[in-house]
Amino acid sequence: MYLQRLIERNPQLLETALKLHQSGRIPTNAWVIDLDTIVDNARVLAAEAHRLGLTTYLMSKQYNRNPYVSALALANGLDKIVAVDAMCSLMARRFNLPVGHMGHLNQLPRHMIPALLALRPDVITIYNVEHARWIDEAAAKLGIVQDLMLRVYAPGDLFFDGQEGGFAEQEIPAIVQALAQFSHVRLVGVTAFPCVVYNHKPGEKMEVSPNMHTVQRAAATLRQLGIEVKQINAPGNTSSITMPLLAQHGATHVEPGHGLLGTTPNHAFNGSLPERPAYAYVTEISHHFGGRAYAYGGGIFHDGYLGTINALVGSSWEEARHNQVEYLHEIEQIIDYHMVLQPGERCKVGDTALFCYRTQMQMTRSYIALISGLSGKRELKVHYLFDHANNALDEQFNPIAPERVLADIKSLSASYV
């Protein structure tokens, strides 16, 4: 699905990625991100958010928190970063990016709270009073008052396995009373996840989840208790097509991630949405065994929406564009050393294999290559290659100082004005 959308809507990314790989300019096991499309998508998202009066917190984990993507998205209208975990906050700090929201979906680890609080986020989500106490103590030492949100849930709400947590809706009055004892935190809002149902097939109705209704009721309860509700944060499956639905149900803040990349479930099923796919995965045929071809792995993390996944394979674009082979993603592997393809006879050792599937790049051990100029409005350029730990690398794959990266980002960002 996603590969077909990329072929239809951004084929120059696939062609360029293959040429760069075959020439040795980008390595095997690399996500190639089209920065021109990132800018276009950011402008689409920002325009719709502004039209609806929504604030955008950018979910950066899907593209492994890469500073080029984040900085360009913020420079073109999105507001701040949402840190889904402590690592997101630290990567934002490394590259001087503003963090708006912390604590959701991961709470702040206790002994990291002082360092994270020093980044001065707009708001921190809490699941329990213990975290409120630790944040209050750190805020007191900094001489600030930190705004908090409650994550709330009710019977019938949706959770992804392993992501459960928060306050039961009926607990809200008691929690408000408990938080009143702290002098350096202030309750300002509510959140939940997911607030939009993730569609798994074409034609499914786009609708808010039960969680969104819980958030609405929780906000009303807080207001009845005298709390000024400044944030109704509604993350999950956010793009320009879902923002009106969220605003209609009272959201004030949204958190686009795959929307920026053009790879939400809606984008898989609908080829006419304004955001276009902005990344491709590049690897190489390693060897054959038992009639199958084996490509180097490292980037295998599928965020659902599988069906049949194909790859374009060849040593030239003319060859690859006419040669789709099936990726046997259902094969279970302890370590993703290889991606298994069939029919293997259509893949030569050394061929480039191009993929596009909905992923979470922070969960892979892949490189990220940033390219600009695919739109034809500037010279094509490969910016720094990044490793999976978000270190920019020189030609010998050695880390370079963030200051060099920031200087290049500043220059590139100015070129999009």
N, C-alpha and C positions, 0 to 999 in steps of 0.2 A: 504493500500500500504506500508506504512512505517513499520507497525508491521510485515508484511510478510518479508520485507527485513531484519528486525532484527532477525526474526526466522531463516532465511536462513543463515545469515552472522555473527551473534553474539548471538547465543542462550544461551551461558553460562552467558551472562549478565542478561537475563530474569530469568534463573534458580537461579542464585545467588541473584538477587533482591528479588525474592519470598522467598527464604530461610531466607534472612536477615530480611525481614518484618515479616514473621511468627515467627521468634525467638525473635522479639522485638528489634533488633539491629538498625533498621531504622524505622522511623515513617510512618504512613499513610500520603498521600499527599506529596510525595517526588519524585523529579527527581534524578535518580541514574545514575551517569556518570562514564563510564569506562575509567580510565586515561591511561591504556595501549593502548587502541585504539586511544585516543587523541594523544598520542605520535606518533603512527604509521601514523595517518592521517596528523599530522603536518609535518612529514618528507616527505611524498608524496607531499604535497603542496609546501614545501620549495624547494624540488629538482626540481620540474617543474618550479617554479618561477625563481630560479637561472639559470636554463637552458635557459630561455627566457629573462633573464636580467630584471626581474620585481622585484620591492620592494613590500613587503606585509605588510599591516596594518590590524591587526586582529580585526574583529567586535565582541566585547565581549558581547553585550547585549543579544544575543540569549541564552546564558548560564548564564544569570544574573551576568555577569562580575566576575565570580568566579576566585579567584586568583590562585588556583591550575591549572585550565585549561589554563589560560592565561600564567602563568609562564612556564609551561611545553611546551606549544606551542612555546613560544619564545626561550626557551632553546634548542629546537629541530629544529630551522631554520627559524621561522617566525621573522619578523623584529621588529615591534612595535605595539601598540594598536591604533585603531581609536576610538575616543570618539564621539559616535553619539549624545550625550547630555552631559550636565555638570556632571551628576551623574557618567557617565563612567569615566570622568577625575578624579573625586574625589575618586572613588574606586581604580583606578590605583595608585593614590597618596598614598592611605592608605597602599597599598601592594608593594610600590616601583617599579612599572612597568612603562616603558617608553611609553609616548604618542607621536605618530607621527602626527596625524591629528585630529583637532578639528573643530567644526563649521558646520558639515554636518552629519546628516540632521537637527539638531537643531543649530541655531545660539547661540553664547555665550551671556548669560544674561548680561546686561550692568554692573551691580555692582559686578559681579563675575569675570569680565575680568582680573583684576590684579592678583587674586589668581590663575586663570587658566593659565595665561601667564607665571607665575613663574615656571610652569612645563616645560617650554621651548619646546613646540611642534615643529615639523619640519615645519608645515604649518597650517594655519587657513583658512577655507573657509568663504567667506562673500557673502551676498545677496544684500547688499546696502552700500552706502558710510558712513552712520551713524556708522555702526559697524567698518569700517576701521578707522574712526576718534577716536572712543573709544579705539581701539587696539593701535593706534599710541600714544595716550596719555599715556596709561599704559606702553607701550614699552619704551617711553622716560624716564619715572621714573625709569625703570629698567636698562636703559642704553644699550638697545639692539635694533636691527632691526629685526622685525618679518616678516617672509615670509607669503604671502597671496595667496589664489586661488580664482578665480571667479567661482561661480556656474552659468551656462549658459543654456539657452533654446531657442527654435525657434518654430514656428508654426508646429504642427504635432508631437511634442515630447510627450513622455509618462510621466504622473504624477500619483502617487497614491493619492487618495483623502486625502486632509489635509496636503500633503507634498509638495505643490507647493511653488515656490520661486526662486529667483535668478535674473540674468540680462538677458534681451533680447539680442540676438546675435547682433542686430544692435546698441546696446548701447555701445559696447566694446570700440570704440575709445574715446567716451566721458568719460567713466569710467577710462580709462588709464590716461586721462588728469586730471581728478579729483583727482586720487590717487597720482599724481605727486606732489601735494601740501604738502604731508605728508613726514616727514623726517625719521620716525622710522618704516615704513612698506615698504615691497618690493613685488611687484607682480611677481609670479614665475610660475603660472599654471592655469589650468582649470579643472572642474569636472562637473558631472551631475549624475542623478540617475533616473531610472535604465539604465545601459549601455548594459546589455544583456537582451533579452526578456525572461520572465519567461514562460516556457512551461507548459501547463495545461493538456496535454494528451500525451500518448505514440506516438512516431514517429514524433512529431513536429520537424521541422528543428531548429537547434540551430543557432541563429543569433544575431548580435548586434542590439540594438534598434536605432530608429532615433536620440535619445539623443547622442549616440556615434559619429554619423556623425556630429552633432552640435559641439561637443567637438573638433573634428578634425579641423573643419573650424575655430572655435574660437582660437585654438592654432596657426593656420596659420596666422590669423589676428594679434594676439599678436606679433608674430615674425616680421611681416611686420611693426609693430609699434615700433620695436626696443627692445621688451621685450625678455629676455632670458627665454625660457619656460623649466623649470626643471621638472615639474610634469604634466602629463596627467593622471589624476586619474579616474579610471573606475570601480566604485563599482556596486554590484548587481549580485546575482546568481553566485558567483565566486567559482570555484573549479578547480582541475587540468584539467578537460575536457574543461572548458571555457577559461582558461588562454591563450592558443595559439591563439584563436580567438581575444582576447583583444590585445595581443601583435601585431598581424597582423594589427590591426587598430590603432596602435600608442600608446597604453597605456604604461605608465612607472610604475604606481602604481596600485595595486589591493587590494581588501578588503574582504578576505574570512571570513565567519562566519559559516553559515550552512555547508559550505564545510568542515570545521574542524570537525563538528559533524557527517558528512556523511548523511545529510538530506536535500540537495538541491532538487528541483523538479526532476532534472536528476537522482538523486539517488532513487527517488520513482519509476521511470519507468525502470531503468536499474540496474540490480543486479550484474553487472560485473565491476563497476567503482572501482578504487583503494581505495577510502576512504570508510570505513565501518561505519555503524550506531553505535553511541557511547553513547546513552542514552535511558532510559526507564522511564515511569511514573508509580509510584506505589501507589495504594490506596486500599481501603478495603470495602467490602460489609457491609453496615450499617443496612438496613432493606428492607422490601418488602411492596409494595402497588399496588393494582390493577393488579396483575399478573406480575409486573415488579420488578426488583431489583434496589436498590439505593446504589451507592457507594459514599463515601465522595468526595467532590469536592475541589476546590482551585487551581487546575492546568489547568483549562479549558481556554486555549487560542489557537485557531486554526489558523495557518497562511496559510489559503487556502488549496487547494489540499485535499478535504475531501473525497468525494465518500462515500463508506461504511467504517466505522471505527469499528473494532472489538477489544475486550479485551480477554485476556486469564485469566480465573478465576478458582481458586481452592485453597486448603490448602496445596497442595504439587505440585512439578513440574510435576510429572507423571500425576496427575489429570488435572492441568491447561493446559498442552501442548496439551491435547486432547479435551479441552473445550473452544471453541471460541464462545463468545456471542456478540450480536450487541449493540453498544453504540449509543443511539438515540441523536446524537449531534445536530440535527435540532431543538430540543426543546429550545425555547427561555426562558432564565432565567434572572431576574433582578440581582440576586447574584448567583454565581455558587456554591451553597451549596452541590449539589449532581450531580452525573453523572448517568443517567438513562439507565439501561440495560435490554435487553430481549433476550430470554425467562427467566423470573425471577426464574423459578423453577430449573434452572441449576446453580444457585448461592446461596450459603449458607451464612448466617450472619457470619462474621469473615473471610470469604475467602479473599485472596489477588486477586486484579484485576490489570493486567499488560497492559499498553498501550504504543503505540509509534505513535505519530503524529507530524507533523511539527509545532513547537511552537516558542514562544518568552518567555523564562523563566522569563525575567524581568517584564512581564506583569501579572504574576501569584503571588499567595500568598503561594507558596509552599516552602518546604524545598529542599535543594540540598545535596545529599550524594555522596561523592567522594570515589571510590574504586580503588585499584590497585591490581595487581596480577592475573587478569583473564587470562592473556596469559600463565600462568604456569611458568613464568621465575622468579617469586619471590613469597613470601608468600602472600596470600590474606589478604588485610588490608582495613578496613574502616577508612578513614581519617575523619577530623572534619565534622560534620553536620553543614550546614549553613542555616540561616533563610532567609526570602525573602528580608531583608534589608542588606544581605551579611555579617552578623555577624557570626563568628564561635561560636559554642555552645559546652558546656561541657555536661556531662551525664545527668545533671538536666535541660538542655535547657537554661542555663545562658550564656551570652556572655563571651568570653575570649579575651585576648589581641592579637592584630595582630602579635606581636613579636613571639608568640608561633606558630602561623600558618606559619610564614616565616621560622622559624627554621625547621619545618617539611617539607615544600616545598623544602628547600635547600637539605635536606637529601634525599628526594624522587627523586629529579631531578638528583642528582649524581648517583643514582642507575640505571638510564637509559643510562648512557654513554657506 
